Structure formats: C-alpha cells, structure tokens
C-alpha cells in the first residue's frame, strides 16, 4: 500500500463556509483525492491524494470554484 501524498496551497478570496465548501467540492472531483481541508481564515488548503496531483488540475478546480491559487 502506497503512502498518501499531502500538498498544501494558498487560495485567495475565500471568506466563508460556503467558499470552503465550493473549493472542497471541486478539489474532491480530481481523480485520486481522498481528503481536502480548508482554513478560510488563512486561505490554507491541504489536499491529501493517492498520488501527486498535477498543478494544472488543482488550479483548474480552484478556478472552477471561483477562486485563485496564489
């Protein structure tokens, strides 16, 4: 069994629980993602996945939710 990969991002523009839910929902649609943790206060997003995620996939998911990775 391989170990999970944890990647951290900073997302700009999130202000509430709805924002966090939108970002979480989009990121969870990426193949291999097993968990997403969002801290709206700091803009921190931690994604746990089965393998390293392509930066473009993460960026696209966050943009789809209406925010931006910084």
CHARMM-style PDB file with segment names, atoms N, HN, CA, C and O in Angstrom:
ATOM      1  N   UNK     1       0.846  -1.191   0.000  1.00  0.00      PROA
ATOM      2  CA  UNK     1       0.000   0.000   0.000  1.00  0.00      PROA
ATOM      3  C   UNK     1       0.882   1.243   0.000  1.00  0.00      PROA
ATOM      4  O   UNK     1       1.770   1.376   0.842  1.00  0.00      PROA
ATOM      5  N   UNK     2       0.644   2.138  -0.928  1.00  0.00      PROA
ATOM      6  HN  UNK     2      -0.078   2.030  -1.612  1.00  0.00      PROA
ATOM      7  CA  UNK     2       1.469   3.336  -1.006  1.00  0.00      PROA
ATOM      8  C   UNK     2       0.965   4.379  -0.020  1.00  0.00      PROA
ATOM      9  O   UNK     2      -0.193   4.364   0.396  1.00  0.00      PROA
ATOM     10  N   UNK     3       1.866   5.284   0.341  1.00  0.00      PROA
ATOM     11  HN  UNK     3       2.808   5.296   0.003  1.00  0.00      PROA
ATOM     12  CA  UNK     3       1.503   6.343   1.275  1.00  0.00      PROA
ATOM     13  C   UNK     3       0.780   7.460   0.556  1.00  0.00      PROA
ATOM     14  O   UNK     3       0.993   7.694  -0.634  1.00  0.00      PROA
ATOM     15  N   UNK     4      -0.070   8.142   1.284  1.00  0.00      PROA
ATOM     16  HN  UNK     4      -0.243   7.952   2.251  1.00  0.00      PROA
ATOM     17  CA  UNK     4      -0.788   9.285   0.728  1.00  0.00      PROA
ATOM     18  C   UNK     4       0.171  10.448   0.517  1.00  0.00      PROA
ATOM     19  O   UNK     4       1.192  10.572   1.194  1.00  0.00      PROA
ATOM     20  N   UNK     5      -0.186  11.291  -0.436  1.00  0.00      PROA
ATOM     21  HN  UNK     5      -1.016  11.190  -0.986  1.00  0.00      PROA
ATOM     22  CA  UNK     5       0.585  12.495  -0.725  1.00  0.00      PROA
ATOM     23  C   UNK     5      -0.215  13.681  -0.192  1.00  0.00      PROA
ATOM     24  O   UNK     5      -1.411  13.803  -0.455  1.00  0.00      PROA
ATOM     25  N   UNK     6       0.462  14.558   0.566  1.00  0.00      PROA
ATOM     26  HN  UNK     6       1.434  14.459   0.780  1.00  0.00      PROA
ATOM     27  CA  UNK     6      -0.193  15.747   1.105  1.00  0.00      PROA
ATOM     28  C   UNK     6       0.430  16.969   0.444  1.00  0.00      PROA
ATOM     29  O   UNK     6       1.645  17.160   0.484  1.00  0.00      PROA
ATOM     30  N   UNK     7      -0.423  17.799  -0.169  1.00  0.00      PROA
ATOM     31  HN  UNK     7      -1.410  17.644  -0.201  1.00  0.00      PROA
ATOM     32  CA  UNK     7       0.043  19.018  -0.828  1.00  0.00      PROA
ATOM     33  C   UNK     7      -0.721  20.199  -0.243  1.00  0.00      PROA
ATOM     34  O   UNK     7      -1.927  20.122  -0.008  1.00  0.00      PROA
ATOM     35  N   UNK     8       0.005  21.300  -0.012  1.00  0.00      PROA
ATOM     36  HN  UNK     8       0.985  21.363  -0.203  1.00  0.00      PROA
ATOM     37  CA  UNK     8      -0.593  22.499   0.576  1.00  0.00      PROA
ATOM     38  C   UNK     8      -0.629  23.628  -0.432  1.00  0.00      PROA
ATOM     39  O   UNK     8       0.302  23.811  -1.216  1.00  0.00      PROA
ATOM     40  N   UNK     9      -1.718  24.385  -0.402  1.00  0.00      PROA
ATOM     41  HN  UNK     9      -2.474  24.236   0.234  1.00  0.00      PROA
ATOM     42  CA  UNK     9      -1.908  25.508  -1.311  1.00  0.00      PROA
ATOM     43  C   UNK     9      -2.474  26.683  -0.526  1.00  0.00      PROA
ATOM     44  O   UNK     9      -3.027  26.506   0.560  1.00  0.00      PROA
ATOM     45  N   UNK    10      -2.333  27.880  -1.078  1.00  0.00      PROA
ATOM     46  HN  UNK    10      -1.884  28.024  -1.960  1.00  0.00      PROA
ATOM     47  CA  UNK    10      -2.993  29.058  -0.533  1.00  0.00      PROA
ATOM     48  C   UNK    10      -3.976  29.535  -1.585  1.00  0.00      PROA
ATOM     49  O   UNK    10      -3.612  29.766  -2.738  1.00  0.00      PROA
ATOM     50  N   UNK    11      -5.236  29.680  -1.167  1.00  0.00      PROA
ATOM     51  HN  UNK    11      -5.531  29.492  -0.231  1.00  0.00      PROA
ATOM     52  CA  UNK    11      -6.301  30.091  -2.084  1.00  0.00      PROA
ATOM     53  C   UNK    11      -6.798  31.467  -1.660  1.00  0.00      PROA
ATOM     54  O   UNK    11      -7.127  31.696  -0.496  1.00  0.00      PROA
ATOM     55  N   UNK    12      -6.844  32.370  -2.623  1.00  0.00      PROA
ATOM     56  HN  UNK    12      -6.576  32.184  -3.568  1.00  0.00      PROA
ATOM     57  CA  UNK    12      -7.242  33.747  -2.377  1.00  0.00      PROA
ATOM     58  C   UNK    12      -8.732  33.943  -2.634  1.00  0.00      PROA
ATOM     59  O   UNK    12      -9.275  33.426  -3.610  1.00  0.00      PROA
ATOM     60  N   UNK    13      -9.392  34.695  -1.750  1.00  0.00      PROA
ATOM     61  HN  UNK    13      -8.951  35.115  -0.957  1.00  0.00      PROA
ATOM     62  CA  UNK    13     -10.768  35.109  -1.978  1.00  0.00      PROA
ATOM     63  C   UNK    13     -11.824  34.375  -1.171  1.00  0.00      PROA
ATOM     64  O   UNK    13     -12.996  34.750  -1.220  1.00  0.00      PROA
ATOM     65  N   UNK    14     -11.446  33.344  -0.433  1.00  0.00      PROA
ATOM     66  HN  UNK    14     -10.495  33.040  -0.393  1.00  0.00      PROA
ATOM     67  CA  UNK    14     -12.438  32.619   0.373  1.00  0.00      PROA
ATOM     68  C   UNK    14     -12.752  33.429   1.628  1.00  0.00      PROA
ATOM     69  O   UNK    14     -11.848  33.931   2.296  1.00  0.00      PROA
ATOM     70  N   UNK    15     -14.048  33.551   1.943  1.00  0.00      PROA
ATOM     71  HN  UNK    15     -14.782  33.143   1.400  1.00  0.00      PROA
ATOM     72  CA  UNK    15     -14.428  34.349   3.111  1.00  0.00      PROA
ATOM     73  C   UNK    15     -15.387  33.644   4.063  1.00  0.00      PROA
ATOM     74  O   UNK    15     -15.631  34.133   5.166  1.00  0.00      PROA
ATOM     75  N   UNK    16     -15.938  32.496   3.649  1.00  0.00      PROA
ATOM     76  HN  UNK    16     -15.740  32.099   2.753  1.00  0.00      PROA
ATOM     77  CA  UNK    16     -16.970  31.868   4.487  1.00  0.00      PROA
ATOM     78  C   UNK    16     -16.998  30.355   4.279  1.00  0.00      PROA
ATOM     79  O   UNK    16     -16.248  29.801   3.476  1.00  0.00      PROA
ATOM     80  N   UNK    17     -17.879  29.716   5.024  1.00  0.00      PROA
ATOM     81  HN  UNK    17     -18.488  30.167   5.677  1.00  0.00      PROA
ATOM     82  CA  UNK    17     -18.026  28.268   4.916  1.00  0.00      PROA
ATOM     83  C   UNK    17     -18.483  27.822   3.534  1.00  0.00      PROA
ATOM     84  O   UNK    17     -18.084  26.758   3.062  1.00  0.00      PROA
ATOM     85  N   UNK    18     -19.314  28.627   2.885  1.00  0.00      PROA
ATOM     86  HN  UNK    18     -19.638  29.492   3.268  1.00  0.00      PROA
ATOM     87  CA  UNK    18     -19.767  28.294   1.527  1.00  0.00      PROA
ATOM     88  C   UNK    18     -18.582  28.287   0.572  1.00  0.00      PROA
ATOM     89  O   UNK    18     -18.484  27.421  -0.298  1.00  0.00      PROA
ATOM     90  N   UNK    19     -17.682  29.254   0.737  1.00  0.00      PROA
ATOM     91  HN  UNK    19     -17.762  29.957   1.444  1.00  0.00      PROA
ATOM     92  CA  UNK    19     -16.460  29.314  -0.089  1.00  0.00      PROA
ATOM     93  C   UNK    19     -15.653  28.027   0.089  1.00  0.00      PROA
ATOM     94  O   UNK    19     -15.226  27.404  -0.883  1.00  0.00      PROA
ATOM     95  N   UNK    20     -15.456  27.646   1.340  1.00  0.00      PROA
ATOM     96  HN  UNK    20     -15.803  28.152   2.130  1.00  0.00      PROA
ATOM     97  CA  UNK    20     -14.686  26.437   1.642  1.00  0.00      PROA
ATOM     98  C   UNK    20     -15.350  25.212   1.037  1.00  0.00      PROA
ATOM     99  O   UNK    20     -14.671  24.338   0.498  1.00  0.00      PROA
ATOM    100  N   UNK    21     -16.673  25.142   1.121  1.00  0.00      PROA
ATOM    101  HN  UNK    21     -17.225  25.852   1.559  1.00  0.00      PROA
ATOM    102  CA  UNK    21     -17.402  24.002   0.571  1.00  0.00      PROA
ATOM    103  C   UNK    21     -17.254  23.936  -0.946  1.00  0.00      PROA
ATOM    104  O   UNK    21     -17.103  22.852  -1.508  1.00  0.00      PROA
ATOM    105  N   UNK    22     -17.297  25.087  -1.608  1.00  0.00      PROA
ATOM    106  HN  UNK    22     -17.420  25.968  -1.151  1.00  0.00      PROA
ATOM    107  CA  UNK    22     -17.145  25.119  -3.068  1.00  0.00      PROA
ATOM    108  C   UNK    22     -15.773  24.617  -3.497  1.00  0.00      PROA
ATOM    109  O   UNK    22     -15.655  23.811  -4.421  1.00  0.00      PROA
ATOM    110  N   UNK    23     -14.742  25.101  -2.818  1.00  0.00      PROA
ATOM    111  HN  UNK    23     -14.838  25.755  -2.068  1.00  0.00      PROA
ATOM    112  CA  UNK    23     -13.373  24.686  -3.138  1.00  0.00      PROA
ATOM    113  C   UNK    23     -13.205  23.195  -2.857  1.00  0.00      PROA
ATOM    114  O   UNK    23     -12.633  22.464  -3.666  1.00  0.00      PROA
ATOM    115  N   UNK    24     -13.705  22.752  -1.713  1.00  0.00      PROA
ATOM    116  HN  UNK    24     -14.169  23.346  -1.056  1.00  0.00      PROA
ATOM    117  CA  UNK    24     -13.609  21.334  -1.344  1.00  0.00      PROA
ATOM    118  C   UNK    24     -14.292  20.453  -2.383  1.00  0.00      PROA
ATOM    119  O   UNK    24     -13.734  19.445  -2.817  1.00  0.00      PROA
ATOM    120  N   UNK    25     -15.492  20.835  -2.776  1.00  0.00      PROA
ATOM    121  HN  UNK    25     -15.945  21.654  -2.424  1.00  0.00      PROA
ATOM    122  CA  UNK    25     -16.260  20.044  -3.742  1.00  0.00      PROA
ATOM    123  C   UNK    25     -15.513  19.899  -5.069  1.00  0.00      PROA
ATOM    124  O   UNK    25     -15.444  18.805  -5.629  1.00  0.00      PROA
ATOM    125  N   UNK    26     -14.959  20.993  -5.566  1.00  0.00      PROA
ATOM    126  HN  UNK    26     -15.014  21.881  -5.111  1.00  0.00      PROA
ATOM    127  CA  UNK    26     -14.231  20.934  -6.847  1.00  0.00      PROA
ATOM    128  C   UNK    26     -12.959  20.101  -6.733  1.00  0.00      PROA
ATOM    129  O   UNK    26     -12.657  19.310  -7.626  1.00  0.00      PROA
ATOM    130  N   UNK    27     -12.212  20.269  -5.643  1.00  0.00      PROA
ATOM    131  HN  UNK    27     -12.457  20.912  -4.917  1.00  0.00      PROA
ATOM    132  CA  UNK    27     -10.964  19.517  -5.478  1.00  0.00      PROA
ATOM    133  C   UNK    27     -11.226  18.025  -5.302  1.00  0.00      PROA
ATOM    134  O   UNK    27     -10.440  17.199  -5.765  1.00  0.00      PROA
ATOM    135  N   UNK    28     -12.327  17.675  -4.635  1.00  0.00      PROA
ATOM    136  HN  UNK    28     -12.966  18.346  -4.258  1.00  0.00      PROA
ATOM    137  CA  UNK    28     -12.645  16.263  -4.430  1.00  0.00      PROA
ATOM    138  C   UNK    28     -12.984  15.551  -5.732  1.00  0.00      PROA
ATOM    139  O   UNK    28     -12.975  14.321  -5.783  1.00  0.00      PROA
ATOM    140  N   UNK    29     -13.283  16.304  -6.782  1.00  0.00      PROA
ATOM    141  HN  UNK    29     -13.291  17.303  -6.741  1.00  0.00      PROA
ATOM    142  CA  UNK    29     -13.589  15.690  -8.085  1.00  0.00      PROA
ATOM    143  C   UNK    29     -12.335  15.261  -8.849  1.00  0.00      PROA
ATOM    144  O   UNK    29     -12.433  14.529  -9.834  1.00  0.00      PROA
ATOM    145  N   UNK    30     -11.163  15.707  -8.407  1.00  0.00      PROA
ATOM    146  HN  UNK    30     -11.083  16.302  -7.607  1.00  0.00      PROA
ATOM    147  CA  UNK    30      -9.913  15.303  -9.063  1.00  0.00      PROA
ATOM    148  C   UNK    30      -9.645  13.834  -8.713  1.00  0.00      PROA
ATOM    149  O   UNK    30      -9.721  13.444  -7.548  1.00  0.00      PROA
ATOM    150  N   UNK    31      -9.333  13.028  -9.725  1.00  0.00      PROA
ATOM    151  HN  UNK    31      -9.271  13.344 -10.672  1.00  0.00      PROA
ATOM    152  CA  UNK    31      -9.033  11.611  -9.500  1.00  0.00      PROA
ATOM    153  C   UNK    31      -7.916  11.454  -8.481  1.00  0.00      PROA
ATOM    154  O   UNK    31      -6.875  12.104  -8.580  1.00  0.00      PROA
ATOM    155  N   UNK    32      -8.141  10.585  -7.500  1.00  0.00      PROA
ATOM    156  HN  UNK    32      -8.987  10.057  -7.420  1.00  0.00      PROA
ATOM    157  CA  UNK    32      -7.114  10.268  -6.524  1.00  0.00      PROA
ATOM    158  C   UNK    32      -7.195  11.065  -5.238  1.00  0.00      PROA
ATOM    159  O   UNK    32      -6.545  10.705  -4.257  1.00  0.00      PROA
ATOM    160  N   UNK    33      -7.975  12.139  -5.210  1.00  0.00      PROA
ATOM    161  HN  UNK    33      -8.503  12.432  -6.008  1.00  0.00      PROA
ATOM    162  CA  UNK    33      -8.083  12.944  -3.986  1.00  0.00      PROA
ATOM    163  C   UNK    33      -8.884  12.173  -2.950  1.00  0.00      PROA
ATOM    164  O   UNK    33      -9.981  11.690  -3.231  1.00  0.00      PROA
ATOM    165  N   UNK    34      -8.321  12.061  -1.735  1.00  0.00      PROA
ATOM    166  HN  UNK    34      -7.430  12.453  -1.507  1.00  0.00      PROA
ATOM    167  CA  UNK    34      -9.004  11.328  -0.672  1.00  0.00      PROA
ATOM    168  C   UNK    34      -9.485  12.244   0.453  1.00  0.00      PROA
ATOM    169  O   UNK    34     -10.371  11.862   1.218  1.00  0.00      PROA
ATOM    170  N   UNK    35      -8.911  13.460   0.566  1.00  0.00      PROA
ATOM    171  HN  UNK    35      -8.191  13.770  -0.056  1.00  0.00      PROA
ATOM    172  CA  UNK    35      -9.345  14.391   1.613  1.00  0.00      PROA
ATOM    173  C   UNK    35      -8.939  15.810   1.240  1.00  0.00      PROA
ATOM    174  O   UNK    35      -7.916  16.037   0.593  1.00  0.00      PROA
ATOM    175  N   UNK    36      -9.774  16.762   1.669  1.00  0.00      PROA
ATOM    176  HN  UNK    36     -10.605  16.577   2.195  1.00  0.00      PROA
ATOM    177  CA  UNK    36      -9.480  18.184   1.468  1.00  0.00      PROA
ATOM    178  C   UNK    36      -9.798  18.898   2.775  1.00  0.00      PROA
ATOM    179  O   UNK    36     -10.879  18.726   3.338  1.00  0.00      PROA
ATOM    180  N   UNK    37      -8.843  19.706   3.257  1.00  0.00      PROA
ATOM    181  HN  UNK    37      -7.965  19.845   2.799  1.00  0.00      PROA
ATOM    182  CA  UNK    37      -9.066  20.520   4.447  1.00  0.00      PROA
ATOM    183  C   UNK    37      -8.864  21.970   4.058  1.00  0.00      PROA
ATOM    184  O   UNK    37      -7.854  22.319   3.447  1.00  0.00      PROA
ATOM    185  N   UNK    38      -9.832  22.828   4.416  1.00  0.00      PROA
ATOM    186  HN  UNK    38     -10.653  22.545   4.913  1.00  0.00      PROA
ATOM    187  CA  UNK    38      -9.775  24.239   4.065  1.00  0.00      PROA
ATOM    188  C   UNK    38      -9.849  25.078   5.334  1.00  0.00      PROA
ATOM    189  O   UNK    38     -10.709  24.852   6.185  1.00  0.00      PROA
ATOM    190  N   UNK    39      -8.941  26.052   5.457  1.00  0.00      PROA
ATOM    191  HN  UNK    39      -8.243  26.236   4.765  1.00  0.00      PROA
ATOM    192  CA  UNK    39      -8.996  27.031   6.541  1.00  0.00      PROA
ATOM    193  C   UNK    39      -9.261  28.386   5.896  1.00  0.00      PROA
ATOM    194  O   UNK    39      -8.361  28.999   5.321  1.00  0.00      PROA
ATOM    195  N   UNK    40     -10.514  28.849   5.998  1.00  0.00      PROA
ATOM    196  HN  UNK    40     -11.245  28.351   6.465  1.00  0.00      PROA
ATOM    197  CA  UNK    40     -10.912  30.099   5.342  1.00  0.00      PROA
ATOM    198  C   UNK    40     -10.134  31.286   5.901  1.00  0.00      PROA
ATOM    199  O   UNK    40      -9.818  32.218   5.162  1.00  0.00      PROA
ATOM    200  N   UNK    41      -9.823  31.264   7.191  1.00  0.00      PROA
ATOM    201  HN  UNK    41     -10.079  30.506   7.791  1.00  0.00      PROA
ATOM    202  CA  UNK    41      -9.137  32.384   7.835  1.00  0.00      PROA
ATOM    203  C   UNK    41      -7.768  32.645   7.218  1.00  0.00      PROA
ATOM    204  O   UNK    41      -7.397  33.795   6.987  1.00  0.00      PROA
ATOM    205  N   UNK    42      -7.021  31.584   6.954  1.00  0.00      PROA
ATOM    206  HN  UNK    42      -7.322  30.649   7.143  1.00  0.00      PROA
ATOM    207  CA  UNK    42      -5.668  31.734   6.410  1.00  0.00      PROA
ATOM    208  C   UNK    42      -5.603  31.525   4.900  1.00  0.00      PROA
ATOM    209  O   UNK    42      -4.602  31.863   4.267  1.00  0.00      PROA
ATOM    210  N   UNK    43      -6.669  30.968   4.319  1.00  0.00      PROA
ATOM    211  HN  UNK    43      -7.482  30.694   4.833  1.00  0.00      PROA
ATOM    212  CA  UNK    43      -6.658  30.638   2.898  1.00  0.00      PROA
ATOM    213  C   UNK    43      -5.916  29.350   2.606  1.00  0.00      PROA
ATOM    214  O   UNK    43      -5.670  29.014   1.448  1.00  0.00      PROA
ATOM    215  N   UNK    44      -5.561  28.631   3.658  1.00  0.00      PROA
ATOM    216  HN  UNK    44      -5.760  28.904   4.599  1.00  0.00      PROA
ATOM    217  CA  UNK    44      -4.804  27.389   3.510  1.00  0.00      PROA
ATOM    218  C   UNK    44      -5.706  26.246   3.055  1.00  0.00      PROA
ATOM    219  O   UNK    44      -6.793  26.041   3.595  1.00  0.00      PROA
ATOM    220  N   UNK    45      -5.235  25.505   2.053  1.00  0.00      PROA
ATOM    221  HN  UNK    45      -4.352  25.671   1.614  1.00  0.00      PROA
ATOM    222  CA  UNK    45      -5.952  24.328   1.571  1.00  0.00      PROA
ATOM    223  C   UNK    45      -4.963  23.162   1.550  1.00  0.00      PROA
ATOM    224  O   UNK    45      -3.910  23.242   0.917  1.00  0.00      PROA
ATOM    225  N   UNK    46      -5.305  22.097   2.236  1.00  0.00      PROA
ATOM    226  HN  UNK    46      -6.160  22.032   2.750  1.00  0.00      PROA
ATOM    227  CA  UNK    46      -4.477  20.899   2.280  1.00  0.00      PROA
ATOM    228  C   UNK    46      -5.220  19.783   1.548  1.00  0.00      PROA
ATOM    229  O   UNK    46      -6.358  19.453   1.882  1.00  0.00      PROA
ATOM    230  N   UNK    47      -4.558  19.210   0.546  1.00  0.00      PROA
ATOM    231  HN  UNK    47      -3.634  19.478   0.274  1.00  0.00      PROA
ATOM    232  CA  UNK    47      -5.163  18.154  -0.258  1.00  0.00      PROA
ATOM    233  C   UNK    47      -4.364  16.865  -0.045  1.00  0.00      PROA
ATOM    234  O   UNK    47      -3.149  16.833  -0.238  1.00  0.00      PROA
ATOM    235  N   UNK    48      -5.068  15.812   0.354  1.00  0.00      PROA
ATOM    236  HN  UNK    48      -6.056  15.839   0.511  1.00  0.00      PROA
ATOM    237  CA  UNK    48      -4.444  14.502   0.510  1.00  0.00      PROA
ATOM    238  C   UNK    48      -4.921  13.641  -0.660  1.00  0.00      PROA
ATOM    239  O   UNK    48      -6.116  13.552  -0.941  1.00  0.00      PROA
ATOM    240  N   UNK    49      -3.956  13.011  -1.333  1.00  0.00      PROA
ATOM    241  HN  UNK    49      -2.985  13.084  -1.105  1.00  0.00      PROA
ATOM    242  CA  UNK    49      -4.292  12.227  -2.523  1.00  0.00      PROA
ATOM    243  C   UNK    49      -3.469  10.951  -2.575  1.00  0.00      PROA
ATOM    244  O   UNK    49      -2.506  10.768  -1.829  1.00  0.00      PROA
ATOM    245  N   UNK    50      -3.884  10.074  -3.483  1.00  0.00      PROA
ATOM    246  HN  UNK    50      -4.666  10.223  -4.089  1.00  0.00      PROA
ATOM    247  CA  UNK    50      -3.199   8.789  -3.648  1.00  0.00      PROA
ATOM    248  C   UNK    50      -1.874   8.937  -4.388  1.00  0.00      PROA
ATOM    249  O   UNK    50      -0.984   8.099  -4.246  1.00  0.00      PROA
ATOM    250  N   UNK    51      -1.743  10.005  -5.182  1.00  0.00      PROA
ATOM    251  HN  UNK    51      -2.466  10.686  -5.298  1.00  0.00      PROA
ATOM    252  CA  UNK    51      -0.515  10.271  -5.916  1.00  0.00      PROA
ATOM    253  C   UNK    51      -0.388  11.794  -6.062  1.00  0.00      PROA
ATOM    254  O   UNK    51      -1.372  12.512  -5.886  1.00  0.00      PROA
ATOM    255  N   UNK    52       0.817  12.294  -6.382  1.00  0.00      PROA
ATOM    256  HN  UNK    52       1.617  11.710  -6.525  1.00  0.00      PROA
ATOM    257  CA  UNK    52       0.956  13.748  -6.559  1.00  0.00      PROA
ATOM    258  C   UNK    52      -0.023  14.255  -7.625  1.00  0.00      PROA
ATOM    259  O   UNK    52      -0.225  13.612  -8.655  1.00  0.00      PROA
ATOM    260  N   UNK    53      -0.613  15.397  -7.363  1.00  0.00      PROA
ATOM    261  HN  UNK    53      -0.449  15.919  -6.527  1.00  0.00      PROA
ATOM    262  CA  UNK    53      -1.576  15.978  -8.297  1.00  0.00      PROA
ATOM    263  C   UNK    53      -0.879  16.952  -9.239  1.00  0.00      PROA
ATOM    264  O   UNK    53       0.081  17.623  -8.859  1.00  0.00      PROA
ATOM    265  N   UNK    54      -1.370  17.021 -10.462  1.00  0.00      PROA
ATOM    266  HN  UNK    54      -2.149  16.476 -10.771  1.00  0.00      PROA
ATOM    267  CA  UNK    54      -0.848  17.991 -11.420  1.00  0.00      PROA
ATOM    268  C   UNK    54      -1.281  19.381 -10.977  1.00  0.00      PROA
ATOM    269  O   UNK    54      -2.450  19.607 -10.665  1.00  0.00      PROA
ATOM    270  N   UNK    55      -0.334  20.304 -10.954  1.00  0.00      PROA
ATOM    271  HN  UNK    55       0.615  20.120 -11.208  1.00  0.00      PROA
ATOM    272  CA  UNK    55      -0.622  21.683 -10.553  1.00  0.00      PROA
ATOM    273  C   UNK    55      -1.773  22.267 -11.380  1.00  0.00      PROA
ATOM    274  O   UNK    55      -2.617  22.988 -10.847  1.00  0.00      PROA
ATOM    275  N   UNK    56      -1.808  21.960 -12.672  1.00  0.00      PROA
ATOM    276  HN  UNK    56      -1.123  21.375 -13.105  1.00  0.00      PROA
ATOM    277  CA  UNK    56      -2.859  22.483 -13.551  1.00  0.00      PROA
ATOM    278  C   UNK    56      -4.237  21.981 -13.134  1.00  0.00      PROA
ATOM    279  O   UNK    56      -5.218  22.717 -13.239  1.00  0.00      PROA
ATOM    280  N   UNK    57      -4.325  20.740 -12.663  1.00  0.00      PROA
ATOM    281  HN  UNK    57      -3.528  20.142 -12.578  1.00  0.00      PROA
ATOM    282  CA  UNK    57      -5.608  20.191 -12.224  1.00  0.00      PROA
ATOM    283  C   UNK    57      -6.111  20.912 -10.976  1.00  0.00      PROA
ATOM    284  O   UNK    57      -7.299  21.211 -10.856  1.00  0.00      PROA
ATOM    285  N   UNK    58      -5.194  21.185 -10.050  1.00  0.00      PROA
ATOM    286  HN  UNK    58      -4.229  20.942 -10.147  1.00  0.00      PROA
ATOM    287  CA  UNK    58      -5.560  21.889  -8.819  1.00  0.00      PROA
ATOM    288  C   UNK    58      -5.992  23.318  -9.152  1.00  0.00      PROA
ATOM    289  O   UNK    58      -7.021  23.793  -8.671  1.00  0.00      PROA
ATOM    290  N   UNK    59      -5.192  23.995  -9.981  1.00  0.00      PROA
ATOM    291  HN  UNK    59      -4.356  23.608 -10.371  1.00  0.00      PROA
ATOM    292  CA  UNK    59      -5.526  25.369 -10.383  1.00  0.00      PROA
ATOM    293  C   UNK    59      -6.900  25.412 -11.040  1.00  0.00      PROA
ATOM    294  O   UNK    59      -7.709  26.284 -10.720  1.00  0.00      PROA
ATOM    295  N   UNK    60      -7.177  24.484 -11.954  1.00  0.00      PROA
ATOM    296  HN  UNK    60      -6.520  23.776 -12.214  1.00  0.00      PROA
ATOM    297  CA  UNK    60      -8.447  24.463 -12.677  1.00  0.00      PROA
ATOM    298  C   UNK    60      -9.624  24.238 -11.732  1.00  0.00      PROA
ATOM    299  O   UNK    60     -10.675  24.860 -11.892  1.00  0.00      PROA
ATOM    300  N   UNK    61      -9.459  23.365 -10.760  1.00  0.00      PROA
ATOM    301  HN  UNK    61      -8.606  22.860 -10.630  1.00  0.00      PROA
ATOM    302  CA  UNK    61     -10.534  23.087  -9.803  1.00  0.00      PROA
ATOM    303  C   UNK    61     -10.835  24.315  -8.953  1.00  0.00      PROA
ATOM    304  O   UNK    61     -11.998  24.639  -8.712  1.00  0.00      PROA
ATOM    305  N   UNK    62      -9.790  24.996  -8.500  1.00  0.00      PROA
ATOM    306  HN  UNK    62      -8.845  24.733  -8.695  1.00  0.00      PROA
ATOM    307  CA  UNK    62      -9.974  26.191  -7.667  1.00  0.00      PROA
ATOM    308  C   UNK    62     -10.614  27.316  -8.483  1.00  0.00      PROA
ATOM    309  O   UNK    62     -11.491  28.022  -7.984  1.00  0.00      PROA
ATOM    310  N   UNK    63     -10.184  27.483  -9.723  1.00  0.00      PROA
ATOM    311  HN  UNK    63      -9.472  26.909 -10.128  1.00  0.00      PROA
ATOM    312  CA  UNK    63     -10.780  28.499 -10.605  1.00  0.00      PROA
ATOM    313  C   UNK    63     -12.251  28.171 -10.862  1.00  0.00      PROA
ATOM    314  O   UNK    63     -13.094  29.068 -10.876  1.00  0.00      PROA
ATOM    315  N   UNK    64     -12.556  26.902 -11.063  1.00  0.00      PROA
ATOM    316  HN  UNK    64     -11.870  26.173 -11.051  1.00  0.00      PROA
ATOM    317  CA  UNK    64     -13.942  26.471 -11.278  1.00  0.00      PROA
ATOM    318  C   UNK    64     -14.816  26.843 -10.082  1.00  0.00      PROA
ATOM    319  O   UNK    64     -15.993  27.166 -10.241  1.00  0.00      PROA
ATOM    320  N   UNK    65     -14.234  26.795  -8.887  1.00  0.00      PROA
ATOM    321  HN  UNK    65     -13.277  26.533  -8.758  1.00  0.00      PROA
ATOM    322  CA  UNK    65     -14.975  27.157  -7.673  1.00  0.00      PROA
ATOM    323  C   UNK    65     -15.092  28.677  -7.527  1.00  0.00      PROA
ATOM    324  O   UNK    65     -15.860  29.168  -6.699  1.00  0.00      PROA
ATOM    325  N   UNK    66     -14.324  29.421  -8.337  1.00  0.00      PROA
ATOM    326  HN  UNK    66     -13.700  29.022  -9.010  1.00  0.00      PROA
ATOM    327  CA  UNK    66     -14.426  30.879  -8.313  1.00  0.00      PROA
ATOM    328  C   UNK    66     -13.320  31.576  -7.532  1.00  0.00      PROA
ATOM    329  O   UNK    66     -13.475  32.733  -7.141  1.00  0.00      PROA
ATOM    330  N   UNK    67     -12.213  30.891  -7.303  1.00  0.00      PROA
ATOM    331  HN  UNK    67     -12.087  29.951  -7.621  1.00  0.00      PROA
ATOM    332  CA  UNK    67     -11.115  31.446  -6.500  1.00  0.00      PROA
ATOM    333  C   UNK    67      -9.797  31.284  -7.250  1.00  0.00      PROA
ATOM    334  O   UNK    67      -9.774  30.860  -8.406  1.00  0.00      PROA
ATOM    335  N   UNK    68      -8.698  31.631  -6.574  1.00  0.00      PROA
ATOM    336  HN  UNK    68      -8.717  31.975  -5.636  1.00  0.00      PROA
ATOM    337  CA  UNK    68      -7.398  31.612  -7.239  1.00  0.00      PROA
ATOM    338  C   UNK    68      -6.329  31.073  -6.298  1.00  0.00      PROA
ATOM    339  O   UNK    68      -6.260  31.462  -5.132  1.00  0.00      PROA
ATOM    340  N   UNK    69      -5.498  30.177  -6.814  1.00  0.00      PROA
ATOM    341  HN  UNK    69      -5.554  29.861  -7.761  1.00  0.00      PROA
ATOM    342  CA  UNK    69      -4.340  29.697  -6.057  1.00  0.00      PROA
ATOM    343  C   UNK    69      -3.256  30.754  -6.164  1.00  0.00      PROA
ATOM    344  O   UNK    69      -2.935  31.216  -7.259  1.00  0.00      PROA
ATOM    345  N   UNK    70      -2.690  31.138  -5.023  1.00  0.00      PROA
ATOM    346  HN  UNK    70      -2.950  30.763  -4.133  1.00  0.00      PROA
ATOM    347  CA  UNK    70      -1.612  32.154  -5.031  1.00  0.00      PROA
ATOM    348  C   UNK    70      -0.303  31.550  -4.578  1.00  0.00      PROA
ATOM    349  OT1 UNK    70       0.711  32.245  -4.520  1.00  0.00      PROA
TER     350      UNK     70
END
